[in-house]
Amino acid sequence: MSAPVLDLRNVTVWRGDNRVFSGLSLRIDPGECLAVLGPNGAGKSTLLALMAGELRPVAEDDSRCRLLGEEYWCLDELRERIGFVTPGQNELFHDDEIASDVVLTGLRGAYGRTTAMRFSKRDKRRAWKAMSLVGVQPLIWRRFGELSSGERRRFLLARALVHGPEFLVLDEPASALDLPGAWKFFGVIRELVAAGTGLLLVTHDAREIPPEVRRVVLLKEGGILADGPKRKVMTPELLGACYGLPVKVKWSGGFCEVRPG
């Protein structure tokens, strides 16, 4: 993949009567690992909707919105090349679904019940490979509703990986996870990044950003407050300006801990 994963130039985006972005520019290159950090209402969900092809900016002569190098994209291709894991996906599957079937739905871009779907041996091999990557093979015959939050999140990660995407998008990945569940989930993510998968991590919590992420974008009120190397962006001054309160920053093993200052 040589074209940028995302190429925004001077875009304006409305959601209903609310103008979220005005003149926003952002480029994400293939293989890049970055985090978008910001408080609630900063525009993170709108950015994700643009990346998922669910939302289009206002058409203007001096603006550009390209995914994978294309102004107009095929959703099937997006699904194969960019994998998404979002907290809301949990609610799209019935509790009595077999966990491995949840992974298989990623091959159809579908949610909900799988009883009417048919999958080939090749499909099932791909699902098995994805589940092996995230370490959930012992749970494949469990009901989705019987799984813990962390186990569900890893199955949804396997679902996102079933196509072997080049780029992975995670939205608030540790929400509703206990500490062991978050450690296991991020352990898998770090292995994927080490193997060459690009990553966009969207979060409001700086503690979720693993050492492998080199670039951080601070988003505030629909604009980019800062964009650059992690250590230069995640400073007390910039993080304090982003969240609107004094903070203290402590680094340990490549992780950043942010506390009220």
Phi, psi and omega in degrees: 000108184261327179290155177302144174298315179222134179223099178253132175224116174054048184266146174242130183228130176249144169236103188066233180267006184255120175276112184274311180242143173220108180074030181282135175231133181201136178232133176237122184267158179298142179078356182284149176238113182218163177236141171251120188239137178179163181285172174301139180085005182283338183115011183296316182293327177292320176299318178296321179296325175296317182291331180275359181075017182270349188217144178239144175283172175296133180285116179222151185297326185260017180243164180209137174222107182234137172245126180054034177084001186245137174288324178237130191236159176264124183298326178297320179292319177303316183296326182282332188255340178231121179262135182244137171231117181230151180302325183294343180296333178305322187279354184269358181239142178288147182299333184270006175293141172291135187302320181292332177292328176300319178295317182297330180298338178298335178285344180248357184063032187243163175229169176084209188290143183251005188299331182269358183268148177239136183233140181279171176299324177297317176303315183291327175295320179295319178296319179299318179299315180296319179291328176294321180300324184260001172073039181246016183306321181294349186251008193294336181261004178285154173285143184301323181289346179273351185277154173287169179300319180293321179293318177300317182296324178288326174293322177293327174295317176300320177301318180292335184266357190296335177272355186068050185293155178276343185218143184235134178243124180242127179251115180044060191294336183264004181297134179070009179261140172281177187299312178298321179297319179294319179298315180296317182297311182289335173299318177294316181300316181296324177293319179296317179296318179298332180275358174111002178285130175288157187215132165241118179252119180252123187203165170252358187244112182298336182292342181280350187277113182284163182301333183292341177284122184258335185242139178230135175248124175265122182249131179214126175051043176079008179230160178271114179281322180202151181207117180171195179303143188307312184292333180277335182269320185271068178252161178302323183292310183288318178294323177297319178293325181292316185263352175076030176202155179293139180225159171244144183238133177228134181252139176207119178060029180088354177263152181245128175250128182244128180232156174301139182262000000 
